[in-house]
Amino acid sequence: MLKSASRILALTASVFVAGSALAAPKFTHANGNVALSGPSQYVSFNAFDYGATGDRGTVSYTNFEYPLAGTGVWSAAGTYPLIVNLGGDFAHTMTIDTVTPVSSTATKFSGTGFYDADPSYTWTVTGLISGTDISFQLVYTGTEAGYTFDATGTIAADGTVTGTATDSLGRTPLTFTIPAGSLHEVLSYSAPITCAVIGTMDGTFGFTIPDGMEGLSGTQVVAKVHDGGKPKDQADVWSHGVATAPCEGTTTEYPIVGGNIVVH
C-alpha cells in the first residue's frame, strides 16, 4: 500500500510539473477609453504584448469631425431646420456647435436656436446621440423664457430625424422633424492590433484601418500611450500617426479630455 501511494504521488508530481510548462505565456497589457480633442475623437483599446508568442488585441476609433457615409455613427454638428408640429408646422433653426464624445458611437451635443417667424423666441439645446437614437431639450431664453421642449427620435440613413416630444405646457400631440442631410455619419471603425510593445507605464501598438473606410483603408497606424496615474491626475498621454514599420513611426499627441489609460 505504501509503495502504491508513493507511485501515485510521484506520478501526480510529474503531471503537475509537465502541466506547468503548458501554462499561458506571460504578457503585458495596455487598455483605455479616452476622448480626445483637436479634432474631436474617441478611442477604446486593449493591447496585449505576448513577446515572441504573438501580440493581439483590438482598437475602436471614431473621428467625429471626419464625415464618412455608411459607418452608422452620427454627428449632430451644423446648422439646419427643426420643424415642430402641433396642429401645423412651426419652423425653427438649430445650430449645434459643441459635440463631446462619450464613447466610439455616442456624443453629447449643445447649441442654440430660434423660431424662424419671430427670432425673439431664442433657445439653447442640449442632447445625446447613441447609435441612431437621439434625445434633446430646448430651453427658451428670450420670449417665453423658461419654456422647455423635450424630444426623442430616430436618425434615418439619409440623416433625417423624426420623433415625438413633450413640453412644459403639456400640449399634445407634439412631433418634430429634422430634414434629410442635416445629420451626417463620421469615420468610425474597429481593427485588430497587429503589434504591441508594452512596458510598465508606456505602450506602443499598431493596427491597419479596415476595408470600407474610403481613402483610408489599408493605412497602417501606430499609437503610443502613457499611463500617468489615476484619472484625477490627468497625466495620461495618447498619440498616433502613420506607421513606417510595425510599431514604428512619428506620432502626434492629442489632448485627452476624458477617460483613462492603464498600462500594466
Secondary structure as UniProt FT lines:
FT   HELIX           2..20
FT   TURN            21..22
FT   STRAND          28..36
FT   TURN            37..40
FT   STRAND          41..49
FT   HELIX           51..53
FT   STRAND          56..67
FT   TURN            69..70
FT   STRAND          74..75
FT   STRAND          78..85
FT   STRAND          89..103
FT   TURN            104..105
FT   STRAND          106..115
FT   TURN            116..117
FT   STRAND          118..130
FT   TURN            131..132
FT   STRAND          133..140
FT   TURN            143..146
FT   STRAND          148..155
FT   TURN            157..158
FT   STRAND          161..167
FT   TURN            168..169
FT   STRAND          174..178
FT   TURN            180..181
FT   STRAND          184..198
FT   STRAND          202..208
FT   TURN            211..212
FT   TURN            214..218
FT   STRAND          220..226
FT   HELIX           231..233
FT   STRAND          237..242
FT   TURN            246..247
FT   STRAND          252..253
FT   STRAND          256..263
//
